[in-house]
Amino acid sequence: MNKNFLRQEIIRLKTEKNAVILAHYYQGEEIQELADFIGDSLELSKKAQQTNADVIVFAGVHFMAETAKILNPNKKVLLPDWEAGCSLADGCDPKDFKLFKENYPDHVVVTYINCSAEIKAMSDLVCTSANAKKIIGSIPEEQKIIFAPDENLGNYLQKETKRDLVLWKGSCVVHEAFSLDKLIEIYNKNPNAKIAAHPESESHILKVAHYIGSTSGIINFIKTDPAAVFIVATEAGILHELSKAVPDKTLIPAPSTEDNTCACSECAFMKMNTLEKLYWCLKNESPEMKISEKLRIEALKPIERMLELS
């Protein structure tokens, strides 16, 4: 289909159906250009709760649309591609996690928002990379904690908060794909550059970073820091909006271990959403995210605690 036609139809359908398009920073440029709001998990969770739209189209991955539905039971929540998953969420099976949790009965469960509703329902608190330190810090020091599903983020939080966390062994395939050797090579060519990394990255990447933070944190750092060149260790989709905000700065995506044409790390799940899928999704109001009320209420509790603390 013609891209101009698709763009015009998406704008028309959005108005006709009183729909809002929420897009994660990791979406492709064409979708970001059409979105009403672009953000990270926490920002988009809040936007989902605040919107007056009847229909929420979540251009992201499955757990994000699910979280939007948990927060908005009376709104129709759509996901352009039902198969757009997440290695973190998919790597934490509810049956396995239930057994894991039973081994630590006196532990509070804190889960990263990148997990399914079933995992959230087994949690005491949910966090994002933007507020994880604050959430861990809100728990009394004598209280033992399970942290899931991201082991890299968990290791980072242990160092930052000086807390001993029991970690589930999960990881993000995108943030585990950065090559330290290639990163150092680029840095040696740009010795005045600053490296900004997402805490889902492995510890050897975080050790060389000048700044560690969430997607929105990295954006704010690059906008406000006086450096002229930045090497960015997170999903490359972040660079689209950011390059418009800082046209005078040079942004270099951190290199991946993959010998690919992009040479950067991209989330294949995020890129499953396309302009054409977004059009059909709005036109047919499908695929629609549905969740049982019992599960929704259980999963909502730890999210509400997070939003209160945020």
N, C-alpha and C positions, 0 to 999 in steps of 0.2 A: 504493500500500500504506500501511496505517496505520503511523505513525512509532513508536508504542509497540510494536507487533508487531515491527517491524524491529529496534528496539533490543534487545528481549528475545531475539529469534532470533540476533542477532549475538553477544550475550553467551553464549548457550547453545552456539552453534556453535564459538565461540572455545575454550570449555572442552572440548567434545567432541573437537575436533581438535588440542588442545594448540597453539593458535595465539597469536601475539602481533601486536598492531596498532601499527605505528609511524606516527605522523602528523607531517608537517611543520607548523611554525607557520602556514603559509599556507593550511592546510586550513580548510574551513568549520567553524563552531562545533559542529555535531552530530557530526562525525567526531572533532574534538578531544576532546569529552566522553567518547567511547567508547574512546579510544586508551590503550594501556598506557604508551606513552612519547610525549612531544611534544618536538620539538627542531629544531635546524638540521641541515644536512647532516653536519657532523662528529660531533655528538652521536649522531645516528641511525645513522651508519656504525659507531660504537663499540658502540651498543646491539645492532645487528644481529649483530656479532661475538660479543657476550657472551651472547646469549639461549640458553636451553635449550629453546625451543619447537621443534616439528617444522615448523611453518608460520609464515612471516613474511608478513604482509599489509602492504605498504608504501603507505600513503595519502599519496602524493606524486606525483612525475612519473617518467617512464620511466627517466631516467638514475639516479635514486635507487634504484629497485627493481633495476636492473642492477648497481649498486654493491653492494647487499646480497647479490645472488647471487654476485658475484665473491668476496665475503668468506665466503660460506656455501654452498659447492658441494653439500653433502649435505642442505641444507634446501630445502623447497619455498617459493619466493618468489612471491607473488601481487601483482598490481597491479589495483585496482578498475576502472580504465579504461585500456585499452591505448593509446588515442590521447592520453593526457595527456602531452604533450611539453614542450619548453622551447625558447624562442627562441634561447638561447645554444647549447645542444647541437645544435639543428636547423640553426643557422647556421654550423656548422663541419663541413663534409663531409670524410670521411676521405681521399678521393682528392685533393681540393683541398689539404688540410692536408699530405699527403705531399709534394706538389709544392712547397708553401710551405717546408716543413722542409728540402728538398733545396737550397734557395737559401742556407741558413745551416748548412753541415755541421759547423762548429766550435762550434755553440751547444748548450747544455743546454736541454732542453724542460721547462718547468713549465706544467702545465695546471690550470686551475680545475676543481674536481670536477664542475661543471655541463657535462659533455661525455660523449660516448658511450664505450663500452668500446674501440672501435677507436682513438679519439683517445688514451685513457689508455694503450693498448698502444704508442703511438708516443712516449710521454712518459718522462722520467727521474724526474720528481717530480710528484705531484698536490698541490693545496692547496685549502683552503676560505678564505672571507673571514676566518674566525676566526684562521687560522694562516699566512696568506699572507706576512706580513712575516717571520715566523720561518723559513719555508721558503726565501724569497729570501735571507735573512741567513745561512743555512747553506751557501750556495754561495760558493766562493772568489771574491774580488773581481775577479780577473783573468779569470774565466770568463764568457764571453758567454752571454746567456740569451734564449730565445724564450718569450714568455708568451701563452697563449691560453686560452679564446676571448673573454674579456671585456676590451674595450679600455678601458672606464671604470675598471675595477678595476686594469688594467695602468698607466694614467696615474697613478692614486692611489699605486700601489706605487713607481713611478719617483720620485715626489716624496718619499715616506716613507723609501725605502731609499737614495736617491741613486744608484740603479743605472740603467744605460741598457738598457732592454728592447726587443726587437723584438716588436711587438704585432700579433696577429691582429685584424682589424676585426670584432668581434662585440659585441652588446649585449643586455641584458635589456629587453624591451619594457615591463615594469612599471616598472623603475627609470629608464627614459628618459622616462617619461610625466609626471614631476613638473613643475609649472608654477612657475617662480621668482617671477613676478609675483604669482600667487595666494598663494604661500608667504609672501612679504614682506607682503602685505596682511593675512594672518592674524597674522603676527608683530607688525605694528604695532598690531593690536587687543589683542595679548597680549604687551606688551613685556618682561614678566618670564619669559616662556616660554623653554625651551631646545629647540633643534632637534637631533634625533638622526637621522643619515642612514646608510644602507648604502653602502659604497664602490662598489657597482654603479651608483650614481647619477652623473649627469653632473657635471663639475667645478664648474659654476656653483652647483649645489645644495650640493656639499661645501664650497665657500668660505664659505657662510653658516652651516654647521652648527657647533654647540658640541661635538658628539661624532660621530665617524665610527667605525663598527664593524659587525661581523657581527650577525646576528639575535640571537644569545645575548648578544653584547656590548651591544647596544642595551637589551636587557631588564635586564641587570645594572646598566647606567648609570642607567636610570630608577628601578630599585629603590633604589639607594644615593644618588643625588644629592638634595640637599635641596629642589630646585625643586618647585613645586606644579603647574606646567603644562608639558607637553611636546608639541612638534609632531614627529610621527614619519614620517620619509621612508623607508619601506619598505612592503612589501605589507601591506595593512590587516588581514589575518588574525592578525598578531602581537598585536593589541590585545585579543583575546578572553581568553587566559590572563593576560596582563599586567594587565588591568583588575581581575581578581580578586586579584592579588598586591598591587596598590597602589590600593585602593578610595578612598583619600583624595586621589589625584592626578587631574588632568584630562589626558586623552590625546586629542590632535587628530591625525587622519590627515592627512599632507601632501596638498595638493590636486593633482589630475591636470589635465593640459591638456584632457582630454576633458570635454565638457559633459554629464556623466552624473548620474544621481540619487545615486550614491554620493559623488561629488566626491572620491573617494580612488582610489588605484591598486590594482587587484586583478588577480591572475594568473588569466586565464581557464582556463589549463591545470590549475592546482591545483584550481580549483573544478569541474572536470569530474567529480571523484570525489564521489559522493553516498552517502547512507545506503543507498538501494536497491541501488546498484552494489556497495557494500561487502558487503551481505547476499548477493547472488548470487555474488559473488567467493568468499566463504567457503563457501557452500553447494556450489557446483560446483567449487571449487578451481581457478578459471580466471578471467581469463587468467593463465597461469603464465609467469614469466620463465625462459628457458633460454638458455644460452650455451655455445659450444664450449669444451672444456677447454683447447685451445691458446690461444684468445683470452683466456680467463679467467686463465690463468697469466701471460700477457704484461701484461694490465691490472692484475693484482694487485701486480706488483713496485713500481710507483711509489706505489700506495696504501699498501703496507706501509712504504715509506720515510717516507711522510707520517706514518703512525700512530706509527712509532718516534720521529720528531722531535717529535710532539705530546704 
